[in-house]
Amino acid sequence: MKSAFSSDRGPETRKVDSLPETVVLELQYLPCLEYIACLLKYDRVCIEAQEHYQKQTYRNRCYIRTAGRVMMLSVPVLEGNRKIPIRDVRVDYRQSWLKDHWRAIASAYGKAPFFEHYAPFFEPILFRKPAYLFDLNWELLTKCLALLRIQKSLIPTSSYVKSPESPRLDLRSVIHPKKNYQNNKIYNGIAYVQNFGNTFVPNLSVVDLLFCEGTRARSILEQSINW
């Protein structure tokens, strides 16, 4: 069984080599703010749908702020040690990560100003248990963009290209949890009021911004873009 985004199903793939201001990105799990800022910055977004899965990246993890620390939420996958196409990587629901993630999110943001408004949009996607990581990330990303009122055409790649030619800007794996976001010069990390702590922590998952700032989230992101 293939992912819903295999070649004969899912979003239509289009040739994007001639499109202006096109950025190529991988999918992330509940993306970080640098990633969303990048989506806002470029006119067209090409989503890498043909790569092999890469471990220890934002593809299966995100970061939230709890009462005592920044917490990583990681989605376990069944084929994490095999070199297979990202669309065929299945989520491991045998582990209790789903309840753990939602419990952590509710604990961290339950008293945030906009949690009750936005949480009902995310919970059904997670607990519907999409079989494939690509599908899970796609649904979460499109929901995040809708909540931020960002209208953006996401174009899945039809083939893997190691080094895309101009005018496509290849930012696959550039936005990485082990890299300093400041070096990428995409996101400036404009401070906003977070649920815990006196010191602002930049570049957390977009849910941190949504739950804390609500309808102001997009404006804050736009101010955070490094033009």
VOTIVO-661599 format. One line per field, with one value per residue: x, y, z of N, C-alpha, C in turn. Coordinates in steps of 0.02 Angstrom, whole numbers, plus 50000, padded with zeros to 5 digits. Example, Ala and Ser with C-alpha at 12.3 -4.5 7.8 and 13.67 -1.06 7.14 Angstrom:
2
neast 50660/50642
nnorth 49716/49888
nup 50390/50354
caeast 50615/50684
canorth 49775/49947
caup 50390/50357
ceast 50660/50645
cnorth 49835/50002
cup 50390/50394
This chain:
227
neast 50042/50027/50070/49949/49994/50059/50116/50001/49898/49829/49893/49908/50054/50169/50273/50399/50511/50518/50454/50444/50534/50531/50537/50613/50566/50569/50440/50383/50354/50226/50275/50424/50446/50536/50524/50390/50400/50483/50397/50308/50390/50424/50358/50313/50299/50382/50361/50463/50438/50494/50612/50728/50694/50754/50836/50828/50787/50679/50578/50511/50495/50462/50469/50416/50368/50375/50330/50452/50554/50618/50539/50558/50457/50438/50399/50382/50438/50412/50501/50622/50758/50786/50825/50710/50580/50511/50372/50330/50357/50301/50201/50231/50114/50107/50177/50160/50161/50069/49965/50051/50109/49996/49956/50067/50063/49938/49963/50065/50006/49876/49824/49851/49808/49739/49721/49604/49533/49609/49656/49555/49567/49683/49685/49591/49657/49778/49731/49660/49750/49841/49916/50041/50193/50217/50088/50028/50106/50080/49941/49941/50021/49947/49834/49889/49929/49804/49745/49828/49793/49859/49877/49939/50015/50056/50168/50194/50342/50378/50482/50645/50770/50936/51010/50924/50895/50917/50770/50740/50754/50847/50809/50803/50822/50898/50838/50853/50855/50978/51052/51097/50971/50990/51097/51046/50975/50839/50735/50699/50658/50561/50507/50372/50233/50253/50193/50260/50398/50521/50610/50620/50598/50650/50590/50513/50389/50256/50135/50157/50160/50031/49943/49978/49968/49866/49759/49853/49963/50004/50043/50152/50239/50262/50332/50445/50514/50663/50702
nnorth 49940/50109/50279/50412/50507/50452/50419/50403/50460/50593/50765/50859/50852/50973/51049/51153/51225/51343/51436/51590/51643/51521/51406/51259/51141/51022/50923/50963/50912/50983/51123/51224/51400/51466/51393/51419/51556/51556/51500/51605/51701/51668/51660/51541/51372/51224/51060/50935/50775/50657/50620/50521/50465/50558/50548/50623/50755/50897/50831/50733/50786/50912/51065/51122/51239/51207/51214/51204/51189/51182/51069/50923/50847/50695/50598/50428/50314/50176/50135/50197/50167/50128/50161/50231/50301/50456/50465/50338/50308/50246/50291/50246/50183/50094/50130/50243/50376/50468/50500/50546/50658/50742/50759/50826/50944/50996/51015/51110/51218/51232/51336/51444/51592/51565/51429/51349/51388/51351/51219/51118/51106/51038/50919/50820/50786/50727/50618/50548/50470/50464/50353/50369/50463/50571/50605/50639/50751/50835/50861/50927/51038/51106/51137/51222/51330/51372/51416/51521/51602/51601/51596/51485/51401/51236/51130/50967/50876/50787/50707/50659/50778/50808/50929/51061/51173/51350/51449/51396/51388/51292/51236/51123/51031/51132/51210/51159/51062/51052/51156/51328/51442/51576/51586/51556/51665/51687/51698/51809/51802/51880/51937/51875/51861/51725/51571/51527/51573/51708/51741/51755/51621/51582/51519/51403/51270/51309/51300/51352/51491/51511/51468/51557/51688/51695/51774/51870/51805/51788/51918/51937/51840/51891/52006/51945/51897/51891/51997
nup 50000/49958/50003/50017/49933/49825/49656/49578/49643/49748/49766/49616/49519/49456/49332/49387/49357/49283/49358/49446/49594/49671/49801/49865/49980/50116/50199/50363/50534/50623/50595/50622/50663/50578/50461/50422/50404/50294/50198/50186/50132/50001/49833/49772/49822/49825/49871/49931/49881/49845/49901/50003/50168/50306/50459/50625/50601/50566/50503/50573/50698/50824/50922/51079/51210/51378/51554/51618/51524/51354/51251/51156/51034/50962/50820/50805/50680/50567/50467/50490/50486/50360/50189/50109/50002/50057/50056/50082/50211/50360/50502/50671/50764/50866/50974/51115/51078/51025/51118/51215/51153/51136/51267/51318/51241/51280/51416/51411/51344/51384/51461/51385/51292/51169/51156/51172/51062/50948/50967/50938/50800/50774/50849/50792/50671/50713/50792/50700/50644/50523/50408/50350/50367/50282/50240/50362/50399/50290/50304/50428/50400/50298/50371/50469/50386/50341/50461/50489/50389/50268/50102/49996/49863/49865/49793/49758/49723/49571/49538/49598/49617/49632/49635/49613/49476/49446/49421/49547/49722/49827/49979/50054/50198/50250/50348/50501/50652/50715/50672/50680/50670/50640/50554/50431/50388/50363/50455/50583/50715/50795/50951/51051/51166/51268/51342/51455/51562/51567/51472/51299/51185/51029/50869/50892/50875/50762/50828/50953/50933/50878/50982/51082/51028/50935/50821/50791/50748/50612/50576/50663/50614/50485/50517/50562/50454/50363/50247
caeast 50000/50066/50043/49898/50028/50096/50113/49936/49847/49852/49898/49937/50122/50179/50341/50405/50576/50513/50416/50487/50533/50509/50581/50603/50571/50540/50385/50402/50301/50208/50337/50453/50429/50580/50495/50331/50425/50508/50339/50281/50439/50430/50295/50293/50331/50385/50372/50500/50398/50528/50675/50731/50684/50814/50826/50851/50770/50611/50529/50471/50499/50451/50488/50368/50394/50337/50342/50521/50605/50597/50528/50554/50407/50463/50353/50418/50419/50428/50555/50671/50827/50791/50824/50650/50549/50477/50300/50317/50376/50241/50203/50226/50063/50111/50203/50110/50182/50013/49937/50104/50115/49938/49958/50119/50038/49885/49994/50105/49968/49806/49803/49870/49747/49703/49723/49537/49509/49647/49668/49509/49586/49740/49672/49562/49707/49824/49698/49636/49807/49863/49964/50107/50220/50207/50018/50018/50138/50044/49878/49955/50046/49892/49791/49925/49924/49735/49734/49867/49764/49911/49858/50001/50012/50107/50175/50237/50388/50361/50543/50697/50825/50986/51027/50878/50924/50885/50760/50718/50801/50846/50819/50791/50866/50933/50806/50872/50858/51047/51084/51076/50927/51014/51144/51008/50951/50770/50690/50732/50639/50529/50480/50301/50221/50247/50154/50304/50465/50531/50655/50589/50631/50629/50591/50478/50337/50206/50080/50173/50138/49958/49910/49994/49953/49804/49753/49913/50018/50031/50078/50216/50280/50282/50385/50504/50548/50724/50696
canorth 50000/50171/50340/50448/50553/50415/50451/50398/50490/50652/50829/50858/50877/51017/51070/51219/51254/51409/51480/51637/51642/51456/51375/51187/51123/50959/50932/50958/50895/51044/51158/51279/51466/51481/51360/51457/51620/51541/51493/51672/51743/51651/51658/51472/51323/51156/51014/50875/50716/50599/50607/50469/50490/50577/50547/50678/50818/50920/50791/50696/50815/50984/51087/51165/51265/51186/51255/51203/51180/51170/50997/50895/50796/50656/50547/50367/50286/50105/50124/50250/50145/50106/50214/50224/50366/50487/50452/50269/50300/50239/50312/50189/50196/50045/50167/50288/50445/50513/50525/50584/50724/50784/50775/50878/51006/51022/51038/51170/51274/51230/51401/51496/51629/51541/51356/51320/51405/51317/51148/51073/51096/50992/50854/50770/50763/50682/50557/50510/50425/50452/50297/50389/50525/50624/50624/50674/50817/50875/50884/50976/51100/51141/51165/51280/51385/51396/51453/51583/51637/51605/51561/51467/51341/51187/51087/50909/50859/50726/50667/50685/50814/50820/51000/51098/51230/51415/51495/51363/51393/51229/51243/51059/51015/51192/51224/51096/51072/51054/51214/51393/51473/51643/51581/51549/51732/51683/51714/51852/51786/51935/51911/51881/51837/51652/51549/51516/51603/51779/51749/51730/51566/51587/51463/51343/51250/51360/51297/51398/51558/51512/51463/51616/51753/51692/51809/51911/51760/51801/51982/51927/51803/51936/52049/51904/51877/51928/52012
caup 50000/49952/50034/49977/49887/49775/49590/49545/49686/49785/49731/49549/49515/49399/49320/49418/49342/49254/49401/49483/49667/49694/49850/49874/50051/50139/50246/50434/50582/50659/50576/50661/50636/50522/50402/50402/50377/50226/50154/50175/50096/49930/49798/49757/49867/49798/49926/49911/49893/49816/49937/50053/50236/50343/50531/50667/50569/50580/50467/50621/50765/50835/50989/51114/51273/51436/51613/51641/51472/51285/51245/51088/51021/50905/50793/50786/50615/50560/50420/50501/50473/50291/50139/50067/49988/50114/50053/50103/50282/50400/50572/50717/50814/50919/51031/51145/51065/51008/51181/51249/51120/51150/51338/51326/51211/51323/51478/51397/51316/51405/51488/51337/51273/51110/51151/51162/50994/50895/50981/50903/50730/50770/50881/50747/50622/50747/50815/50642/50634/50454/50408/50325/50394/50232/50242/50426/50395/50240/50334/50481/50369/50264/50424/50497/50339/50341/50523/50483/50331/50217/50040/49963/49822/49881/49734/49771/49669/49534/49534/49642/49584/49684/49637/49569/49442/49452/49478/49609/49778/49863/50051/50086/50256/50274/50412/50535/50724/50739/50643/50707/50621/50623/50498/50368/50369/50340/50510/50632/50783/50831/51014/51067/51234/51272/51399/51512/51562/51555/51415/51238/51150/50959/50821/50914/50829/50747/50876/51009/50913/50870/51047/51123/50998/50897/50756/50779/50730/50546/50578/50696/50567/50431/50545/50575/50392/50344/50176
ceast 50044/50032/49991/49929/50073/50080/50044/49880/49874/49859/49931/50007/50130/50252/50348/50471/50572/50476/50463/50480/50505/50560/50563/50616/50545/50479/50412/50341/50287/50266/50359/50437/50473/50551/50434/50350/50450/50451/50309/50326/50437/50362/50268/50332/50325/50404/50406/50461/50432/50593/50671/50725/50750/50797/50851/50843/50700/50558/50484/50476/50483/50469/50436/50399/50348/50356/50416/50574/50574/50595/50523/50499/50427/50412/50394/50393/50444/50488/50613/50742/50837/50789/50766/50620/50508/50402/50281/50336/50312/50252/50193/50176/50062/50139/50152/50122/50123/49981/49988/50111/50056/49936/50009/50095/49984/49913/50031/50062/49895/49780/49824/49806/49706/49703/49654/49510/49543/49656/49620/49525/49642/49724/49642/49612/49753/49790/49661/49690/49822/49920/50035/50129/50208/50136/50002/50045/50102/49979/49890/49979/49989/49844/49824/49919/49854/49721/49771/49842/49818/49888/49920/49991/50071/50110/50220/50281/50367/50421/50595/50753/50875/51002/50982/50911/50884/50826/50735/50773/50794/50861/50802/50844/50908/50904/50808/50879/50929/51087/51056/51034/50953/51062/51109/50981/50882/50722/50727/50712/50612/50495/50405/50292/50210/50215/50196/50369/50466/50575/50624/50631/50607/50625/50564/50428/50286/50148/50093/50147/50062/49922/49921/49969/49891/49806/49812/49971/50047/50070/50147/50264/50306/50337/50450/50543/50608/50721/50763
cnorth 50062/50228/50371/50494/50515/50443/50451/50428/50554/50713/50821/50886/50918/51034/51142/51254/51326/51459/51526/51627/51577/51426/51301/51170/51052/50974/50925/50939/50957/51094/51213/51346/51487/51453/51399/51525/51612/51533/51561/51713/51731/51642/51587/51425/51254/51109/50951/50812/50652/50581/50544/50501/50504/50582/50612/50746/50839/50878/50752/50723/50889/51000/51135/51189/51244/51230/51258/51202/51182/51095/50976/50843/50760/50603/50485/50340/50214/50092/50173/50231/50120/50166/50203/50293/50392/50472/50383/50256/50301/50261/50250/50206/50143/50077/50219/50361/50492/50543/50567/50654/50769/50804/50830/50945/51038/51049/51104/51230/51277/51296/51459/51529/51598/51465/51327/51335/51361/51242/51102/51063/51044/50922/50803/50744/50712/50615/50520/50460/50413/50400/50319/50457/50583/50650/50663/50745/50864/50903/50937/51042/51139/51171/51226/51341/51415/51439/51519/51627/51652/51564/51547/51402/51296/51136/51028/50894/50793/50681/50699/50717/50833/50894/51038/51159/51293/51418/51461/51368/51331/51241/51179/51045/51074/51213/51160/51108/51077/51113/51278/51429/51541/51641/51577/51616/51730/51713/51753/51840/51845/51907/51922/51852/51762/51633/51541/51556/51677/51793/51717/51675/51568/51519/51398/51322/51307/51358/51342/51468/51562/51512/51525/51682/51753/51729/51855/51870/51777/51867/51976/51890/51849/51984/52011/51885/51921/51938/52031
cup 50000/49990/49987/49927/49839/49707/49558/49588/49716/49741/49662/49551/49452/49392/49345/49401/49318/49299/49439/49558/49695/49742/49857/49947/50063/50183/50317/50475/50625/50653/50624/50626/50578/50457/50377/50374/50306/50177/50137/50128/50021/49897/49788/49802/49836/49856/49901/49931/49870/49852/49980/50122/50270/50418/50563/50634/50590/50544/50516/50692/50766/50906/51016/51179/51330/51495/51631/51587/51403/51275/51173/51086/50957/50885/50774/50720/50610/50516/50429/50485/50402/50244/50091/50055/50047/50114/50078/50176/50324/50473/50616/50772/50868/50983/51054/51131/51055/51070/51218/51220/51139/51223/51351/51299/51255/51389/51468/51379/51339/51431/51444/51310/51217/51102/51135/51092/50941/50905/50943/50829/50723/50797/50833/50696/50654/50764/50760/50621/50560/50454/50392/50352/50346/50235/50306/50423/50346/50270/50387/50451/50336/50315/50456/50451/50337/50403/50523/50426/50279/50157/50000/49924/49839/49826/49751/49711/49636/49526/49578/49600/49638/49691/49589/49539/49455/49403/49541/49662/49821/49937/50088/50139/50279/50342/50453/50610/50752/50710/50674/50654/50598/50564/50431/50343/50336/50391/50563/50705/50823/50893/51019/51137/51233/51338/51462/51505/51547/51495/51353/51206/51077/50925/50849/50861/50820/50796/50936/50993/50907/50937/51090/51095/50953/50831/50741/50751/50662/50544/50609/50650/50511/50455/50555/50513/50379/50268/50147
